[in-house]
Amino acid sequence: MDRCGPEVPLSPGLFLGVALDGTGWHPASWREDAARPTELLTAGYWTDLARTAEAAELDFLTLEDSLGLQSSRAAFHDNRVDLVRGRLDAVMIAALVAPLTQRIGLIPSVTVTHTEPFHISKAIATLDYVSLGRAGVRVQVSARPHEAAHFGRRAELEADDLFGEAADYVEVVRGLWDSWEDDAEIRDVAAGRFVDRSKLHYIDFRGRWFNVKGPAITPRPPQAQPPVMALAHSKVPYRFAAAHADLVLVTPTDAGDVRRILGELETARDIRVLADVVVFLAASRPEAEERKQRLDDLFGHTYRSDALVFTGTPTELSDLMAGWADAGIDGFRLRPGSLPSDLDAIGNGLVPLLRARGLFPEVPRSGTLRARFGWPRPANRFADSGVTA
Amino acid sequence: MAPAGQPVRGFGRDGMSTNGRRRQIHLAAHFPGVNNITVWSDPEAGSHIDFSSFVHMAQTAERAKFDFFFLAEGLRLREQGGQIYDLDVMGRPDTFTVLAALAAVTDRLGLAGTINSTFNEPYEVARQFATLDHLSGGRAAWNVVTSWDAFTGENFRRAGFLPLDQRYRRAEQFLLTTFELLDSWRGDEIIADKEAGVFLTDPDAGAFAHRDELFDIAGRFNTPRSPQGRPVVLQAGDSDEGREFAAASSDAIFTRHSGYSGGRSFYDDVKGRLARYGRQPDDLVVLPAATFVLGDTDAEAEELSRHVREQQVSGPTAIKLLEQLWNRDLSAYDPDGPLPEFDPVAGENTISLGRASVRMNKDPLGTAAKWRELAEAKHLSIRQLMIEVSARQSFIGSARTVADTMERFVDERACDGFILVPHITPGGLDRFAREVVPLLQERGAFRAEYEDTTLRDHLGLAPLP
């Protein structure tokens, strides 16, 4: 019998996560008094942030990553020395904080364009083992020519091809997670057999960009299928995300935009759509604006983002979130303008307000990352339906 | 040169240094592998996948002040006779992910991962090792393997395979390229001066360009220099090219020559190759894989060792091991009966896929003749023979006997220490840590406390230039 989880009742309220990157999303955030820019490459820095996010009772944290040095230019390296440069591998940061946290979901970013689906599949399966069922993965493509040059295998791809390859990639990653049935390990001492090989499956994937035979070397992870997340801003990525992701990050500008985007993401699949918002929070709006302005002055430009940049009080932010929730959004991934201050404000200011408005559960969601989004542990695609030998 | 303040590793064959300190043994713990050495049928045997097993063994090794913890890797499930091999422990978690998680629950223990140079790209591997070294505070090590077979390649984009003569070439170029990436940051670029608004002192930090017939890459490496600069590099090749590769570019060599005389000649051979590369004997640490069985007395350990080998070689396993030499299906044979009348099938081994030990046997006919002779002389069944010829554990005896023997091996230059391979997960190291390590510590042959923080320091390796 395949071990399927029971139906999980969907807990009321918004889903809420935080996007961790460097000292925060504002390029000048490293110059804030509370910023710790010299510690970005240490275990202690990431452990503190993960514990703060967990103490804020958020559902998940994400970790940004890229296969190139940070650059303000999309097509080449900018040579700037006044901004944070250099980072650690996101999957490994997630693995480090896993044994040091108990509840929060851990969703590192991976670039699918230049990596091996076999390696990423087992890495996320293993993150699921070390976190006891709290792993997810955010998949992203890279259209940057300077990142392609770091691998030297081929020139950059067109958008359609990038997402076509990403679709195959996610298919392979998911197939490998299912390539061991849950009860494949039998330890049959009398027969001398460790596994029942009829429960191990070749995935035999053949596609335009790669072929992958399988099975995985890592057994099926605790959640079976850790949630796959993707950020999407336009038609091709919307199509990819609606077809292949479980958690879709979008960047609406207002409630009307939320409705429009949700229309574009129409799918029969049971996905959750979360809005990304960059946040600069303070006790009063002038204070928040003053802080944002100070950072912009240090940066030399007004900071703009693919997502809405919100500057104001936690109360004002909760108003915005309530409006978008009415428009149908399932939750939010907040990008703190500065760390740790905006993360602290989310935990101390925003979360209690959302609770008071009935927009966030009183008791923090727990269990596996899948379970808290209301998804049961899925059946194995390779298992015989309901019949066992 | 040893760093100032460190004991100098110049010792006579008697094991005593000029300053009276004993020659130091290095110890590492190998998480049990996916082969029949690992006994899964024992009631004590636990999960090989759950993180708690890794935590147990790594923390046991750290409490015992081991140099490092070691993970092996194979990127395709083994097959024999066209089917997935189902008799041994199988399945492994991802190496980097487990080691990063272990960095959170250990402080001083080195963390060594086996990473393949064929089915990875230098940019990715360089940032993964740099990340591990940062997150662990300078404890990362890389066991470079060069498996090249098309069988494993079926799981990867780079599905082609490398001809034998190119695998060390690729490994060398891969390692060199990875070093270039790691060295693209000197380590002093990040100043993060908030007042002045200067994060980096050098706009070219991380710049690299490498072009040869295998890698053509250029750009910016994105992980700044880690505490050790580079991971400690281990290599396990035993062929002439493998030994040369290790002499040229490894910090430690992981060898199967765990016996005394084989160890002595291997040790002299590889240490003798170092001068050619301008390196000193202490620049390469020789660590054989060592299995062990401990008992209250030597006699009890002998008896236990026999029992372990019986567990390791079940009837079905005996037939499969025999097939690996005979290179054909022997499933019709009775493990409790005699050897087949006919000889092994000569030529390329086609029955077993994904197993390095099988590829290494160069003379199956000669081996079969020896086995037949032994079986006839001692009236052994197939299973009895396979137990007889399967390697005896490297060290068998009471804690005192094992400590004495290990000390002698290191004093007399059969090796510089050992990578211990327990046969039970996760408790297989417990008794060694409890009984043998204190004896070595009492004699001053093994550290009682960690003196340093990085793995390079634990191994007595000079800092990188």
Interface residues (C-beta under 8 A of the other chain):
Chain A: W30 R31 E32 D33 A35 P37 T38 L41 T42 A43 T47 S66 L67 G68 L69 Q70 H77 N79 R80 V81 D82 L83 V84 R85 G86 R87 L88 D89 V91 M92 I93 A95 L96 V97 A98 P99 L100 H114 T115 E116 F118 H119 K122 A123 A125 T126 L127 Y129 V130 L132 H146 E147 A149 H150 F151 G152 R153 W180 E185 R187 V189 A191 G192 R193 F194 V195 D196 R197 L200 W209 F210 N211 V212 K213 G214 P215 I217 T218 P219 L298
Chain B: W40 S41 I49 D50 F51 V55 G74 L75 R76 L77 Q83 I84 D86 L87 D88 V89 M90 G91 R92 P93 D94 F96 T97 V98 A100 A101 A103 A104 V105 F119 N120 E121 Y123 E124 R127 Q128 A130 T131 L132 H134 L135 S136 G137 E154 N155 F156 R157 A159 W185 I190 A192 K194 G197 V198 F199 L200 T201 D202 P203 D204 A205 G206 F215 D216 I217 A218 G219 R220 F221 N222 T223 P224 S226 S314 G315 P316 T317
